[in-house]
Amino acid sequence: MGRPFQTLDVFTETALAGNPLAVVLDASGLDDARMQAIAAEFNLSETVFVFEPRNAINTARVRIFTPKRELPFAGHPTIGTAALIAHRRAPDLLAAQDLRIVLEETVGDVICSARHRQGHALAAYFELPKLPKRLDGKAPSKAEIAAGLGLEVADIGFGAHEPSLYSAGAPYLFVPIRSLGAIGRAAPGAMAWATKDGPATYLYTSEVAGDGSAYHARMFAPAWGVTEDPATGSAAAAFAGVVHAFDRPSDGEHTLTIEQGVEMGRPSLIVLGLTIEAGALDAATIGGSVVILSSGSLEL
């Protein structure tokens, strides 16, 4: 039977930029193996499968697959799916006001807001269902990281930033890189830490290519079937913990733009919002724009 799907570009206002996403809009009856095979067929960093919600008050239940594994949570699938569902179900209302979308993900219910104003791309943002947590265990040494990325030890670290392990639903090794030149030279090699269930590798530097950006990033996850990702919302969510730990932002609300995908020719902008109270990270949001690229049907 035909299953409608759409493909999107997320974290961009321009088609053929940002992070591509496939959304299968009716996944009823598909088992785990079938969904994994479909995700491998699309061969995008993530594919979303939409089901009826378990709790009728919510909008939908979703499952997220890379070409090689299921993820309990991911950012650009959440942003893209929330914006797409709002656009399909209530386009006129969406043009007049923000719409609340609640997606049931493996990590928990994710509360999103979608918007579409005249003259602007679709957009959405969500509140982190779980605040970032520093993971147990020690990060690999700078020498190990440099060898795995084809860099020099001197390229690792800047300011107070040191390699660290954080998760806000998916695990990442965060690697601070001293310059744009160094981050551009990085390439995934033999990374012993990067197993299928282990952390993906997120590189970041405070040297940026675009006006208004706070950080420039790259993400490698070959064991997940993603050699490099143009934009990684789940990593940006966990990065809130890194920013809090190493930058020590003052109490109040902060908005940071992270640029990613530049080296891939798919520039992306991820908006990270932080709320700091009494020195602690109290809340965080991830947001970005969405472009609908194509529509089709899976004859499955």
N, C-alpha and C positions, 0 to 999 in steps of 0.2 A: 504494500500500500504506500501511497505517496506521503512523505513527511516533509512539510515545508521547512525550509531553513533560510536564513539570511546571513550574509557576511558583512562585517563592519570594520571600519578603521577607528581605533580608540586612542584617546589622548592626542587628538589632532582635530583641526577644523578643515583639513585639506585631504581629499581622497588620495589614496596611494601613499600615505604617510602614516605615522603612528604605528600601532600594533594591531595586526589583523586578528579577527575573531570570527568564528563560525558559531551560530546559535541554531540548534535544532529545536523547533518550536513545539513539537509534539513528540515526546520520547516515550510515551506509554507503551509498555510491553517490551522495551529493550532491556536486555540483561547486561551485566558488567562487560562481558567479553565482546558483545556487539557494539556497545558504546566505545570501548577501547579501540576496536577495529575501525569504527567510523572516524574517530579522532586521528588515528594513524593515516586514514585515507585523506582527510582534509590537510594533514601535515602542517597545521598552524601551531603556534605555541600553546594555544588552548582552544578547546571546543566545548560549548555549553549545551547541556541537554535539559530541557524544560519539562517539568511534570506539574500536575495539579498539586496545590499545597496540602500538607498534612493537616494544618490548622486553617480552617476556612477564612479566618480573618486576614491571613497573609495573602500575598499576591501570587507566588509560585514557589515550587521547590526546584532547585537546580543542582546538577552535578557537573563537575568540571574535570576535563581530562586533557593532559598533554598527549603527544603521540605515544608516550610510553607508560604513563601512570596517571592515577586519579589524584587530584589535589583537594584538600578539605576547604580551601579558600584561595581565591586569587582576585587581584584588583581589577585588571582590565576586563575580565569576564563579568564581574559584578557591575562595573560602570556601564559596559555596553549592553548587558541584558536589561538592566533597569531602564535605561533610556529607550531601548527598542520596545519593551513591553508597554511603557507609557505612551510611546508614539503610536503603536498599533491599536491600543485599546481606547485612547481618548485624545486624539491629536488636537481637536479644537480646544478642549479644556487645558491641555498642556501649553497651548499658545498663550493662554491667559494667566496661568498660575502654575507654580511648582506642584508636582504630584508626588505623594509618598508611595514608595514601592518597598515591600518587605520580601526579601528573598530568603528562603530556607536553604542554607548551605550546610555542609557537613560540620563546619566549625560552629554553627548556630545561626540564629536569625540575624540578617544583615539589613539594617534600616537605611534606605536610600531616598534621595530626592532627585527627581528628574525635572528638566526644564527645556523649553524650546521657544526662544524669543525671536520675533521677526528679524531677519538679517543676520542671525547667528546660527551656528551649528547646534544640534542636539547636545545636551550635556547632562551630567549626573554627578552626584557625590554621595559618599556613604560614611556613616560613622563606624569606626573600627569596632567589630564585635568583641574583640579581645585586645587589650592594650599590649604593646610589645613586652616581651619577657626576655631577659638575658638568659641564654641557654647554659646548662651545666656543661662543664668541660672546658678545656683550654683551647683557644684558637691555635691553628698551626703557626709555627714560627715564621718570622719574616723571610728567612732563607727558604723554607719549604714553599711559601706562597710565591715568592719571586721565581723560583725554579718552575713551578707549575704554570706560571703566567708568562714566562719568557721575559722577565724583568730583572732589574738589579735590586739588591736589598735596599739600596739608597732610595729607590723609587717608592718604597712602602712607608706610609705615615706622613702626616703633616700636622703642625700645631700640636694640640693635645690628643689628636686622633690616633688610635692604634687598632689593629685588627680585632674584631669582636664577633660574637655569635649571638644573633637575636632571632626571634620568631614572633609574628602576630597571627599565626595560623599556618605558616610554612617557614621552614628553617633556612637561614641565610648566613654565610660568612661574609661579613662586611670588611672590605679592604680599602683603607684610605690610600690614595695615590697622590703624589706630590704635585703633579702638573698635568695639563692637558696633553702635552707631548708624550708623557709616560703612559697615560691611560690609553692613548691612541695606539701605542706599540703593543699593548697587552693582547695575548691570544691564549685560549684555553689549551693546555697541554696535559701532562700526566698529573692530575690533581687528585691525590690519594683521598682527600676528604670528601670529594664530590661523588658519592655513591648514589644509587637510585633513591635511597631513603635518607641520605645525608643532606647537608646544606648545599644549596646553589651558591654561586659566587657573585657577589655584588661589589663592583668597584666604583669608587666615587672620589671626586676631587672638588675643591672649592674654586678652582679655575674654571671658568665657564665660557661657552661660545656665544651665548645669546644675552642680550640686555634683559635684565629682570630675573634671570635665573640665579638661584642660590648655590646649586650643585650640578655637576655634570656626572652622569653615571653610565655604566655598562653592566650587563648581567649575563653570566655564562652558566648553563645547566645542561651540558651534553648528556649526563646520565638520566635526565628527565626527558630527553628527546628534543631539547632546545639548545642548539649550539650557542646562539646569542639571541637575546630577547630585545625587541625595540623599545619596550616600555613595560615595567614590572610594578604593578600596583601593590601586590602583596609584599614586595621588598620595600617599597616606599612606606608602607604601613609599619613594618618592623624598623625601618630607618628612623621613625619617630623616636624610638628608644635610643638609637645612636646619637641623634641630635641632642636629646635630653642629657645623655651621659657625658658627652664631650664638649658641647657648646654651652651647656648650662643656661638656657634662655630664661629671661626674667619672667615673673608672674604676669599673666595676661594671655591674650590670644596672638598667635603668630602664624603667618602664611608664608610658605616657602615653595618656590617653583623648582622642580627637578627636571633638567633636560636629559633625554636619553635617546638612543637610536641614531644619533648623528653619524657615527662611523658606519652604520648600515645603510645610510641614505634614506632612513625613515624617521625623521626628527619627530620627537614626542615631547609633550609638556605635561607633567603630573603636578597637581597642586596638593601640597601637604599642609593641613591645618593642625596646629597644636594649641592646646589649652593647658597652661601651667598654673597651678594653685599651690601656694605654700611650698614652692620649689619642686613639687611633684608633677609628673605628667598626668593630667586628669582626664583628658579626652583627646582624640585625634580624628581627622577626616581625610579622605582621599577623593579628589575630584578631577574631572577632565571632560573634554569634548568628544563627540561621537559622530562619525559619518557613515550612513548606510550605503554600502557599495553594491551588493547584488542580492538577488532572490532566486530561489530554486526549490526543487523537490527531490528528496531521496526516495528512490523507488525500492523501499525496503519494508 
